[in-house]
């Protein structure tokens, strides 16, 4: 990686010398504690019998032979769920975020009730003394199915004669919503000198965290679930509701979590079922998903089809944008997937450009596929892909230079208010763009292209400007305790899933209070530790948790001044604080903050909860260069240049690491990853790593990553979320680069060799 820092002094890191990641020592030496590392006395093992059909009626389930198998403790089905009064899972967002109009949806049964709606839907839960015994028993369960017609594509789901998944959702349509300046946009498109229209398929992907999902349930009069999750407080509350008990009756604990990427954000039936099985058996019950279950049952992402039109005047100024989109939600509206379509997706349409009028037609539908959740940049990635692909298409069609077309239309004035009245507080989009152009050395691109041509290859360059709102759940809290051994406990409701919070969050507290970093210990991942928590999603931890720490520090300093004034026998107004020391102004009399807990035990301990008023808006520009082999269609990513605005950078090494991961994920979707279903049967045909290609080190070049930070004005830390930019920007940047290289248009899906080759044959 080439590091470039374009930070201005006013926007420099607030922390001083950034410490190295605390977590690395235990992780690289194999001392992490993931779910499968935790040991429990008397543990039993659970497996799920999952549907082999995309759509079928369950005529009968015969589990008698399986129940008599060696080691089997219980086999549970929907009949047992109903007998014990458990409740179905409901979405976390049940209505249009903008209008309040309820979505149409079917609550998701914990175990299939009469009908299965996707391959992988759980039908029965088997608990046995060993995992192998549970697997053997599962094979002995006989299910009589009556198969039904299946649909896997959103456009097919809304056809008049399409199979309907449930009467609760007529026509399979959960949402059909028009929003924006419809008349003004229609008039602009009808009368504009230039109008460009494209169709795009932002294809479905599987998030595939390194550690599969899993859960270990215990019951001793109270439920406890050890779980690989990135949102333990929210998922605890949903599990409690499904169990029919108060949240206080349920405890969720997450140890080290080996990645989430959104797949571990929302609640799953397995959370409730494993706890229920622990109560039924009186024993700890453990379930760890196989990689096959990850492909079949983890919430998937994207799967968004759109037709978009951009109107321009003669000079290339954007006049209006209309987007007609349809989102495939899978078999059930899970978690916040419906809310993505009415909040994140429309939030920043038009992205970083001035678009005077915008209108949207948004539909969200059910199909016989694994439910959709979220992954990096949900909704925003789809919006950025549309805008950046539209701009390149408009430049080509109308004779504009694509770089100058972007420069002409960037928003120039901050704060920015877009046509939907969403406000972005800070950013200099043109400056980040120009810096990326310079860093990418586009002045010498023609020479590099000629070198490729001489080798029989074709080289192209693609650009994409990105923006995303980050922040996730709007409330967060911290609890800071000064322990009797001289250490400080920092307890947060945010939760790490690999981002480096053990380094970043203590770093903020150490800087604010002038404390030695080593004495601060981060505690997290246990719902009994702190009242609430937003977990981790939408790059929220440093913004939300960091701001809570900042404001709690202000309270601690105010408390400390009162104590110091007594100790130093001075008026509180004469006490000043800096670098961990309280001093009497104009004297050499002082007392250290760490001396005060002995003077007033417990007084400095501070709990603080706050609710934000605004999101943060990381933004920037990514430039990709690709090389295409015209004989095979094979695409390689040769160069990647990025300049991103993440506000104040607390720890540059951690910010760069997060940026790298997002870039890899974006490149993976652009070039390799695709969750494919057979359209006739609904069977997934990319259900393993034999069929689903993940990006590897050899697929990626070294990254030229620069920071062009503009302090965020809506939080005292000045940060903006930094975990998602590459996943938002790389897909359109690479697609535009391939178009530039070989002249094809309308390329959808990952740029596999066969797909690109076939598109080239049609063009030729």
C-alpha positions in Angstrom: 0.0 0.0 0.0 1.1 3.5 -0.7 0.0 5.9 2.0 -0.7 9.5 1.1 -1.8 12.0 3.7 -3.6 15.1 2.5 -4.8 16.0 6.0 -4.8 19.7 6.9 -3.4 20.6 10.3 -6.9 21.4 11.5 -8.0 17.9 10.6 -5.1 15.9 12.0 -5.6 12.9 14.2 -6.7 14.0 17.6 -4.8 11.4 19.5 -1.1 12.1 18.9 1.1 9.1 18.3 -1.2 6.3 17.3 -0.6 3.0 19.2 -0.3 -0.3 17.5 -3.3 -2.6 17.5 -3.6 -4.2 20.9 -5.6 -7.1 19.5 -2.9 -8.3 17.1 -0.7 -10.1 19.7 -3.4 -12.6 20.7 -4.9 -13.0 17.3 -1.6 -13.7 15.4 -0.5 -16.1 18.2 -3.7 -18.1 18.1 -5.0 -16.8 21.5 -8.3 -15.4 20.3 -11.5 -16.7 21.8 -14.1 -17.4 19.2 -17.3 -19.2 19.8 -16.0 -22.7 19.1 -13.2 -22.1 21.5 -15.5 -21.7 24.5 -16.0 -24.9 26.5 -19.1 -25.9 28.5 -19.7 -28.8 30.8 -22.3 -31.3 29.7 -22.7 -29.6 26.3 -25.0 -31.2 23.7 -25.0 -30.6 20.0 -27.7 -29.3 17.7 -28.1 -29.5 13.9 -30.9 -28.2 11.7 -32.8 -30.2 9.1 -33.2 -27.7 6.3 -35.5 -27.6 3.3 -34.1 -29.1 0.1 -36.8 -27.3 -1.9 -37.3 -23.6 -2.7 -41.0 -23.8 -2.4 -43.0 -26.8 -1.2 -45.9 -27.7 1.1 -45.0 -29.9 4.0 -47.5 -32.8 4.0 -46.0 -34.7 6.9 -42.9 -35.1 9.1 -42.0 -38.5 10.5 -39.3 -38.2 13.1 -40.1 -41.4 15.1 -37.1 -43.4 13.8 -34.8 -40.4 14.2 -36.0 -39.9 17.8 -35.0 -43.4 18.6 -31.5 -43.0 17.2 -28.5 -43.2 19.6 -27.8 -40.1 21.7 -30.8 -38.1 20.5 -32.3 -35.9 23.2 -35.1 -34.2 21.3 -36.3 -33.4 17.8 -38.4 -30.2 17.6 -40.6 -29.0 14.9 -43.1 -26.2 14.3 -45.7 -28.2 16.2 -43.5 -28.0 19.3 -42.9 -24.3 18.7 -46.7 -23.7 18.7 -47.2 -25.9 21.8 -44.7 -23.8 23.8 -46.1 -20.5 22.6 -43.0 -19.2 20.9 -43.5 -16.2 18.6 -42.4 -15.6 15.0 -39.7 -13.2 14.0 -40.8 -9.8 12.8 -38.7 -7.2 10.9 -36.9 -4.6 12.9 -38.4 -2.0 10.5 -42.0 -2.7 9.7 -43.0 0.6 7.9 -41.8 3.0 5.3 -39.2 5.2 7.2 -40.3 8.3 5.3 -44.1 7.9 5.3 -44.9 5.5 8.1 -47.0 3.4 5.7 -46.8 -0.3 6.9 -45.0 -2.8 4.8 -46.7 -6.0 3.7 -44.8 -8.9 5.1 -45.1 -12.4 6.5 -43.5 -12.9 10.0 -40.8 -15.5 9.7 -41.6 -18.8 11.5 -38.9 -20.2 13.7 -39.4 -23.6 12.1 -41.3 -23.9 8.8 -45.0 -24.1 9.3 -46.7 -26.0 6.6 -44.8 -24.4 3.7 -41.1 -23.9 3.0 -40.1 -20.9 1.0 -36.4 -21.2 0.3 -33.7 -23.8 0.1 -32.2 -23.9 3.6 -35.2 -22.9 5.6 -35.1 -24.8 9.0 -37.7 -27.5 9.4 -36.5 -29.4 12.5 -34.0 -29.0 15.3 -32.2 -32.1 16.4 -30.3 -32.2 19.7 -28.0 -35.1 20.6 -25.1 -35.9 22.8 -22.7 -35.5 19.8 -22.8 -33.6 16.6 -22.4 -36.8 14.6 -25.3 -38.4 16.4 -27.4 -35.4 15.6 -26.4 -35.5 11.9 -27.2 -39.2 11.8 -30.7 -38.6 13.3 -31.4 -35.7 10.8 -30.9 -38.1 7.9 -33.5 -40.4 9.4 -36.3 -37.8 9.5 -38.7 -38.4 6.6 -40.5 -35.3 5.3 -43.2 -35.6 2.7 -43.2 -32.6 0.4 -45.6 -31.4 -2.2 -43.4 -29.1 -4.4 -44.7 -25.8 -5.6 -43.6 -23.4 -8.4 -40.7 -21.3 -7.3 -39.5 -17.8 -8.4 -36.0 -16.4 -7.8 -35.9 -13.1 -9.7 -37.6 -9.9 -8.6 -38.9 -9.0 -12.0 -40.5 -12.4 -12.4 -42.1 -12.2 -8.9 -44.3 -9.2 -9.9 -45.7 -10.7 -13.1 -49.5 -11.3 -13.1 -49.3 -15.1 -13.1 -46.3 -15.4 -10.8 -46.5 -17.9 -7.9 -47.4 -16.1 -4.7 -45.3 -16.9 -1.6 -48.0 -16.0 0.9 -51.5 -14.5 0.9 -50.1 -11.9 3.5 -48.2 -10.3 0.6 -50.4 -10.1 -2.5 -48.5 -10.1 -5.7 -45.3 -10.7 -3.7 -45.0 -6.9 -3.3 -44.0 -5.7 0.2 -43.5 -2.1 -0.9 -44.6 -0.1 -3.9 -43.6 3.6 -3.3 -43.2 6.7 -5.4 -41.2 9.6 -4.0 -39.7 12.9 -5.1 -40.5 15.6 -7.6 -42.3 13.3 -10.0 -43.8 16.0 -12.3 -40.7 18.1 -12.5 -38.5 15.2 -13.3 -40.9 13.9 -16.0 -41.0 17.4 -17.5 -37.2 17.6 -17.5 -36.7 14.2 -19.0 -39.2 15.0 -21.8 -37.6 18.3 -22.7 -33.9 18.0 -21.9 -31.4 18.2 -24.7 -29.8 15.0 -23.5 -31.3 12.0 -21.7 -29.4 8.9 -20.9 -31.2 5.7 -19.7 -29.5 2.5 -18.4 -30.6 -0.7 -16.7 -28.5 -2.3 -14.0 -28.5 -5.5 -12.1 -26.7 -5.1 -8.8 -26.3 -8.8 -8.3 -26.8 -10.9 -5.2 -23.8 -11.8 -3.0 -23.0 -14.0 0.0 -21.1 -12.2 2.8 -19.2 -15.2 4.0 -17.5 -14.0 7.3 -14.5 -16.1 8.2 -16.2 -17.4 11.4 -19.6 -18.9 10.6 -22.6 -18.0 12.7 -23.1 -20.1 15.8 -24.7 -20.1 19.2 -24.4 -21.9 22.6 -27.5 -21.7 24.7 -27.9 -22.3 28.5 -30.9 -22.1 30.8 -30.8 -22.0 34.6 -34.0 -20.1 35.1 -32.6 -17.3 32.9 -31.5 -17.7 29.3 -27.9 -17.1 28.3 -26.7 -17.3 24.7 -23.0 -17.2 23.7 -23.2 -16.1 20.1 -21.2 -14.9 17.1 -23.1 -11.7 16.5 -22.4 -8.0 15.8 -25.5 -6.6 17.5 -26.1 -8.5 20.8 -28.4 -6.0 22.6 -30.8 -5.7 19.6 -30.8 -9.4 18.9 -31.3 -10.3 22.6 -34.4 -8.2 22.6 -35.8 -9.9 19.6 -35.0 -13.4 21.0 -36.7 -12.4 24.2 -39.8 -11.4 22.3 -39.8 -14.7 20.4 -39.4 -16.6 23.7 -42.2 -14.5 25.3 -40.0 -13.2 28.2 -38.6 -9.8 29.2 -35.2 -8.8 27.8 -33.9 -8.9 31.4 -34.5 -12.6 31.3 -32.1 -13.1 28.5 -28.3 -12.5 28.4 -26.3 -12.4 25.1 -22.5 -12.8 25.2 -20.2 -12.3 22.2 -16.5 -13.2 22.5 -14.2 -12.5 19.6 -16.2 -12.4 16.5 -14.6 -13.4 13.2 -16.2 -10.9 11.0 -19.8 -10.0 10.3 -20.1 -7.7 7.2 -23.8 -7.3 8.0 -24.7 -11.0 8.0 -24.5 -11.1 11.8 -26.4 -7.8 12.3 -30.0 -9.0 12.5 -31.8 -11.7 14.4 -32.1 -15.3 13.2 -34.4 -18.1 14.2 -31.4 -20.1 15.5 -30.8 -17.6 18.3 -34.3 -18.3 19.8 -34.3 -22.0 18.9 -31.0 -22.8 20.6 -32.1 -21.1 23.8 -35.4 -22.9 23.7 -33.7 -26.2 23.2 -31.5 -25.5 26.2 -34.6 -25.0 28.3 -36.2 -28.2 26.9 -33.2 -30.4 27.5 -31.9 -28.8 30.7 -28.4 -28.9 29.1 -26.2 -26.5 27.2 -26.9 -26.7 23.5 -24.3 -25.8 20.9 -24.7 -25.1 17.2 -22.0 -24.0 14.8 -23.0 -23.4 11.2 -21.2 -25.3 8.5 -20.0 -23.3 5.5 -22.8 -24.9 3.5 -25.3 -23.4 6.0 -23.6 -20.0 5.6 -24.4 -20.2 1.9 -27.9 -21.4 2.5 -29.1 -19.5 5.6 -27.0 -16.4 6.3 -28.7 -13.2 5.1 -27.5 -12.4 1.7 -27.1 -8.9 0.1 -27.7 -6.6 -2.9 -29.9 -8.2 -5.6 -31.2 -4.9 -6.8 -32.5 -4.2 -10.3 -32.9 -0.7 -11.6 -33.7 1.4 -14.7 -32.3 5.0 -14.3 -32.6 8.1 -16.5 -30.4 11.2 -16.2 -31.4 14.5 -18.0 -28.7 17.0 -18.9 -28.6 20.4 -20.6 -26.4 21.2 -23.6 -23.4 22.1 -21.4 -23.7 18.9 -19.4 -25.3 20.2 -16.2 -27.5 17.6 -14.6 -31.2 18.5 -14.6 -33.0 15.6 -13.2 -32.7 11.9 -12.1 -35.4 9.3 -12.2 -34.8 5.7 -10.9 -37.2 2.8 -11.1 -35.9 0.0 -8.9 -37.0 -3.3 -7.6 -35.3 -5.0 -4.7 -35.4 -8.8 -4.1 -35.9 -9.3 -0.4 -35.8 -13.1 -0.6 -38.4 -15.3 1.1 -39.0 -13.1 4.2 -38.5 -9.4 5.0 -35.7 -9.9 7.5 -34.3 -7.4 9.9 -34.1 -3.9 8.4 -34.1 -5.0 4.8 -37.3 -3.2 4.0 -36.1 -0.1 5.8 -33.0 0.0 3.6 -35.3 0.7 0.6 -37.0 3.6 2.3 -34.1 5.1 4.2 -30.5 4.2 3.1 -31.3 3.7 -0.6 -33.2 7.0 -1.3 -31.2 9.0 1.3 -28.4 10.2 -1.0 -29.7 9.6 -4.5 -27.7 11.9 -6.8 -24.8 11.2 -4.4 -22.1 14.0 -4.5 -23.6 15.8 -7.5 -26.0 18.7 -7.9 -29.2 17.2 -9.2 -32.1 19.8 -8.9 -34.9 17.3 -9.2 -35.2 13.6 -8.4 -37.9 11.0 -8.4 -38.0 7.4 -7.4 -40.2 4.4 -7.9 -39.2 1.7 -5.4 -40.6 -1.8 -5.1 -39.5 -4.5 -2.7 -40.6 -8.1 -3.4 -40.5 -11.6 -2.1 -38.9 -14.5 -3.9 -38.0 -18.1 -3.1 -34.4 -17.2 -2.1 -32.5 -16.8 1.1 -33.6 -13.6 2.9 -31.7 -10.5 2.2 -30.0 -8.6 5.0 -27.3 -6.0 4.7 -23.7 -5.8 3.8 -21.2 -2.9 3.6 -23.0 0.2 2.1 -26.5 -1.2 2.0 -28.7 1.0 -0.2 -25.9 3.6 -0.7 -23.8 1.1 -2.7 -26.8 0.6 -5.0 -27.3 4.4 -5.4 -23.7 5.1 -6.1 -23.5 2.3 -8.6 -26.5 3.8 -10.5 -25.1 7.3 -10.5 -21.5 6.5 -11.5 -22.6 4.1 -14.3 -25.1 6.7 -15.5 -22.5 9.5 -15.7 -20.1 7.4 -17.8 -22.9 6.3 -20.1 -24.1 9.9 -20.5 -20.5 11.0 -21.3 -20.2 8.4 -24.0 -23.6 8.9 -25.4 -23.7 12.7 -25.4 -20.0 13.4 -26.2 -18.8 14.8 -22.9 -15.5 14.1 -21.1 -16.4 11.9 -18.2 -13.9 13.5 -15.8 -15.0 17.1 -16.7 -18.7 16.0 -16.5 -18.2 15.0 -12.9 -16.2 18.2 -12.1 -19.0 20.3 -13.6 -21.7 18.8 -11.5 -20.0 18.3 -8.1 -21.8 19.9 -5.1 -19.7 23.0 -4.2 -21.4 24.5 -1.2 -21.4 22.9 2.2 -23.6 22.0 4.1 -25.2 20.3 1.1 -28.9 19.8 1.0 -30.0 17.4 -1.8 -33.4 17.4 -3.7 -34.9 15.2 -1.0 -33.8 17.6 1.8 -31.2 15.4 3.3 -28.3 17.4 4.6 -24.5 16.5 4.4 -22.5 18.6 6.8 -19.0 18.5 5.4 -16.8 17.4 2.5 -14.9 18.8 -0.5 -15.8 16.4 -3.2 -13.9 18.2 -6.0 -10.7 18.3 -3.9 -10.8 14.5 -3.2 -11.6 13.8 -6.8 -8.7 16.0 -8.1 -6.3 14.4 -5.6 -7.3 11.0 -6.8 -6.8 12.0 -10.4 -3.3 13.2 -9.5 -2.4 10.2 -7.4 -3.6 7.8 -10.2 -1.2 9.4 -12.7 -3.9 9.6 -15.3 -1.7 11.9 -17.3 0.4 8.8 -18.2 -2.5 6.4 -18.6 -2.2 6.5 -22.4 1.3 5.2 -22.2 0.3 2.3 -19.9 -2.6 1.5 -22.2 -0.2 1.3 -25.2 2.1 -1.1 -23.2 -1.0 -3.4 -22.7 -1.9 -3.1 -26.3 1.6 -4.2 -27.3 1.0 -7.3 -25.2 -2.3 -8.1 -26.8 -4.3 -6.9 -23.9 -6.8 -4.0 -23.5 -6.5 -1.5 -20.7 -9.2 0.7 -19.2 -9.6 3.1 -16.4 -12.8 3.7 -14.4 -13.8 6.3 -11.8 -16.4 6.3 -9.0 -17.2 8.9 -6.4 -18.8 7.6 -3.3 -20.7 8.9 -0.3 -22.6 7.1 2.5 -24.4 8.0 5.7 -22.9 6.2 8.7 -24.0 5.9 12.2 -26.5 3.0 12.5 -28.7 3.0 15.6 -29.1 6.6 16.9 -28.4 6.0 20.6 -25.2 4.8 22.3 -23.8 4.7 25.8 -20.5 4.1 27.7 -19.7 3.4 31.3 -16.3 4.5 32.6 -15.1 3.1 36.0 -12.0 3.9 37.9 -11.0 0.6 39.5 -9.3 0.2 42.9 -6.2 -1.3 41.3 -5.5 1.9 39.3 -6.9 0.7 36.0 -9.8 2.2 34.1 -12.7 0.1 32.7 -14.2 1.4 29.5 -17.5 -0.4 29.0 -19.2 0.2 25.6 -22.4 -0.7 23.9 -20.6 -0.8 20.6 -19.0 -4.1 19.7 -16.0 -5.2 17.8 -16.1 -7.8 15.0 -12.5 -7.3 13.9 -12.2 -3.5 13.4 -9.7 -2.7 16.2 -11.9 -1.2 18.9 -9.7 -2.4 21.7 -7.1 0.0 20.3 -9.2 2.9 19.0 -11.7 3.5 21.8 -9.2 3.4 24.7 -7.1 5.7 22.5 -9.8 8.4 22.5 -10.3 8.1 26.3 -6.6 8.3 27.0 -6.3 11.4 24.9 -9.3 13.2 26.5 -8.3 12.4 30.1 -4.5 12.4 29.7 -4.3 8.8 30.9 -1.7 6.2 30.1 -3.2 4.1 27.4 -2.1 0.8 28.9 -4.3 1.2 32.0 -7.5 1.5 30.1 -9.3 -1.8 29.5 -12.1 -2.1 27.0 -15.0 -4.3 28.0 -17.8 -5.2 25.6 -19.8 -8.0 24.1 -22.0 -8.8 27.1 -25.6 -7.4 27.6 -25.1 -7.7 31.3 -22.2 -5.2 31.3 -24.2 -2.2 30.0 -27.8 -1.1 29.7 -28.0 -0.9 25.9 -25.9 -1.0 22.8 -26.1 -0.4 19.1 -23.5 -3.1 18.4 -21.6 -2.6 15.1 -23.2 -1.7 11.8 -23.0 1.2 9.5 -19.4 2.1 10.6 -20.8 3.5 13.8 -18.4 2.5 16.5 -15.8 5.3 16.5 -18.5 8.0 15.8 -21.2 6.8 18.2 -19.0 5.1 20.9 -16.3 7.7 20.4 -18.7 10.6 20.9 -20.2 8.9 24.0 -16.6 8.6 25.4 -15.9 12.3 24.6 -19.0 13.5 26.4 -18.5 11.2 29.3 -15.0 12.6 29.6 -16.4 16.1 29.8 -18.5 14.9 32.8 -15.5 13.3 34.4 -13.4 16.4 34.1 -16.2 18.5 35.6 -16.5 16.0 38.5 -12.7 16.1 38.9 -12.6 19.8 39.1 -15.0 19.8 42.0 -12.9 17.2 43.8 -9.6 18.9 43.0 -10.9 22.2 44.3 -11.3 20.6 47.7 -8.0 18.8 47.6 -6.1 21.9 46.5 -8.2 24.3 48.6 -9.0 26.5 45.7 -12.1 27.8 44.0 -13.4 25.5 41.4 -13.3 28.4 38.9 -9.5 28.6 39.4 -9.0 24.9 38.5 -7.8 24.0 35.0 -7.3 20.6 33.5 -4.8 19.4 30.9 -2.8 16.3 30.2 -4.3 14.4 33.1 -3.5 17.1 35.7 -5.7 19.5 37.6 -3.9 22.8 38.4 -4.6 25.9 40.3 -4.2 28.8 37.8 -1.1 30.8 38.4 0.4 28.4 40.9 2.4 25.2 40.9 -0.2 23.4 43.0 -1.7 20.4 41.2 -3.2 16.9 41.6 -3.4 14.1 39.0 -6.7 12.8 37.8 -5.7 9.3 38.9 -5.1 10.5 42.5 -8.8 11.6 42.8 -10.5 8.2 43.0 -8.8 7.7 46.4 -10.1 11.1 47.6 -13.7 10.4 46.5 -14.2 6.7 45.7 -16.7 6.1 43.0 -17.3 9.7 42.3 -15.5 9.8 39.0 -17.3 6.7 37.7 -19.6 7.9 34.8 -22.3 6.4 32.8 -23.4 8.4 29.7 -26.0 7.8 27.1 -26.6 10.1 24.1 -28.7 10.2 21.0 -27.3 11.7 17.8 -28.9 14.4 15.7 -27.1 13.7 12.5 -25.2 11.0 10.6 -21.6 11.3 9.3 -20.9 11.2 5.6 -17.6 9.6 4.5 -16.9 10.3 0.8 -14.2 10.2 -1.8 -13.1 8.9 -5.2 -11.8 5.5 -6.3 -10.0 5.0 -9.6 -9.5 1.5 -11.0 -7.3 0.4 -13.9 -8.0 -3.0 -15.4 -6.5 -5.2 -18.1 -8.7 -7.4 -20.2 -7.5 -10.4 -22.3 -9.7 -10.1 -25.4 -9.3 -13.8 -26.2 -10.7 -15.1 -22.9 -12.4 -12.1 -21.4 -10.3 -12.5 -18.3 -10.1 -9.2 -16.2 -7.3 -8.3 -13.8 -7.3 -5.3 -11.5 -3.9 -3.7 -12.2 -4.1 -0.4 -10.2 -6.3 1.0 -7.5 -6.1 4.6 -6.3 -8.4 5.9 -3.6 -8.7 9.3 -1.8 -11.2 9.1 1.0 -12.5 11.6 3.5 -13.1 9.9 6.8 -13.0 13.2 8.8 -10.5 13.2 11.6 -8.4 10.0 11.5 -8.0 8.7 15.1 -5.7 5.8 14.2 -4.4 5.9 10.5 -3.3 2.3 10.6 -6.7 1.0 11.7 -8.5 3.3 9.2 -6.3 2.0 6.4 -7.0 -1.5 7.4 -10.8 -1.0 7.3 -10.4 0.7 3.9 -8.4 -2.2 2.6 -11.1 -4.7 3.6 -13.9 -2.7 2.0 -11.8 -2.4 -1.2 -11.3 -6.2 -1.3 -15.0 -6.7 -0.8 -15.9 -4.3 -3.5 -13.5 -5.9 -5.9 -14.9 -9.3 -5.0 -18.4 -8.3 -6.1 -17.1 -6.6 -9.2 -15.0 -9.4 -10.5 -15.8 -12.7 -8.8 -18.8 -13.1 -6.4 -22.3 -14.1 -7.4 -25.0 -15.9 -5.6 -26.8 -17.8 -8.4 -30.1 -19.6 -8.3 -31.6 -22.0 -10.9 -34.6 -20.1 -12.2 -36.7 -23.1 -12.7 -36.2 -25.0 -9.4 -35.0 -22.3 -7.1 -31.9 -24.3 -6.2 -28.8 -22.4 -5.3 -26.1 -23.3 -7.8 -23.3 -21.4 -6.2 -23.5 -23.0 -2.7 -19.9 -23.6 -1.9 -16.4 -22.2 -2.6 -16.2 -24.6 -5.5 -18.8 -22.4 -7.2 -18.5 -19.1 -5.5 -15.2 -17.2 -5.9 -14.0 -15.0 -3.1 -11.2 -12.5 -3.7 -7.7 -13.7 -2.8 -4.4 -11.7 -2.4 -3.4 -12.6 -5.9 -6.6 -10.9 -7.3 -5.7 -7.5 -5.8 -2.9 -5.1 -6.5 -1.2 -2.9 -3.9 -3.5 0.0 -3.0 -2.6 3.7 -3.3 -4.8 5.0 -0.5 -4.9 8.6 0.6 -6.9 10.5 3.2 -8.3 13.9 2.3 -10.0 14.6 5.7 -12.5 17.3 6.3 -13.5 17.4 10.0 -17.1 16.2 10.5 -19.0 19.1 12.2 -21.7 17.0 13.8 -19.6 15.2 16.5 -16.9 16.5 18.8 -14.4 13.8 17.7 -14.7 15.0 14.1 -14.8 11.5 12.7 -16.7 9.9 9.9 -17.3 6.1 9.5 -14.5 4.5 7.6 -15.5 0.8 7.0 -17.5 0.8 3.8 -16.1 3.1 1.1 -14.4 0.5 -1.1 -17.4 -1.8 -1.1 -19.5 1.1 -2.3 -17.1 2.5 -4.9 -15.2 -0.4 -6.4 -18.1 -2.1 -8.1 -18.9 0.9 -10.4 -15.3 1.9 -10.8 -14.3 -1.5 -12.1 -17.4 -1.8 -14.3 -16.6 1.6 -15.8 -13.0 0.6 -16.3 -14.0 -2.6 -18.2 -16.3 -0.6 -20.4 -13.4 1.8 -21.1 -11.1 -1.1 -21.9 -13.3 -3.1 -24.4 -16.2 -0.8 -25.3 -19.0 -2.9 -23.9 -22.0 -1.3 -22.3 -24.6 -2.6 -19.8 -22.3 -5.2 -18.3 -24.2 -6.7 -15.3 -23.0 -9.2 -12.7 -19.4 -9.9 -11.8 -17.0 -9.5 -14.6 -16.1 -13.1 -15.0 -14.1 -14.1 -18.1 -17.0 -15.8 -19.8 -19.4 -12.9 -19.1 -17.0 -10.3 -20.5 -16.1 -12.5 -23.5 -19.7 -13.0 -24.4 -20.4 -9.3 -24.1 -17.5 -8.5 -26.3 -18.8 -10.9 -29.0 -22.1 -9.2 -29.0 -20.4 -5.8 -29.4 -18.2 -7.1 -32.2 
